[in-house]
Amino acid sequence: MAREQVTEILAEMVANVLSLPVAAGDTVVPGDIVVLLESMKMEIPVLVEVAGTVKAVRVAPGDVVQEGDLLIELTPDA
């Protein structure tokens, strides 16, 4: 049985999660915003780099994330 490939989208800095414009099951394409973060009064959109389906959202609005924290799990298109 083949193992499902999963792409992890990680936080690149300490930030607050402002919003999540995607949910599990949503289809995304490169350039889509999957998380909107806020750090030092600046909004930082987190963009997806590959097309696929959101497998899981691991954060919620209001969460504080650290650098390297898992934000989104994505199953890339084949």
Long-range contacts (C-beta under 8 A, 24 or more apart in sequence): 4-75, 5-75, 5-76, 6-55, 6-73, 6-74, 6-75, 7-50, 7-52, 7-73, 7-74, 7-75, 7-76, 8-70, 8-72, 8-73, 8-74, 9-34, 9-35, 9-46, 9-48, 9-70, 9-71, 9-72, 9-73, 9-74, 10-68, 10-69, 10-70, 10-71, 11-37, 11-46, 11-65, 11-66, 11-67, 11-68, 11-69, 11-71, 12-46, 12-67, 13-37, 13-39, 13-44, 13-67, 14-39, 14-64, 14-65, 14-66, 14-67, 15-39, 15-44, 15-64, 15-65, 16-62, 16-63, 16-64, 16-65, 17-59, 17-60, 17-61, 17-62, 17-63, 17-64, 17-65, 17-71, 18-43, 18-61, 19-61, 20-57, 20-59, 20-60, 20-61, 22-54, 22-57, 22-72, 23-54, 23-57, 24-54, 24-55, 24-56, 24-57, 25-53, 25-54, 26-53, 26-54, 27-51, 27-52, 27-53, 27-54, 28-52, 28-53, 28-54, 28-74, 34-71, 34-72, 34-74, 35-59, 35-71, 35-72, 37-65, 46-71, 46-72, 48-72, 48-74, 50-74, 50-76, 50-77, 51-76, 51-77, 52-76, 52-77, 53-77
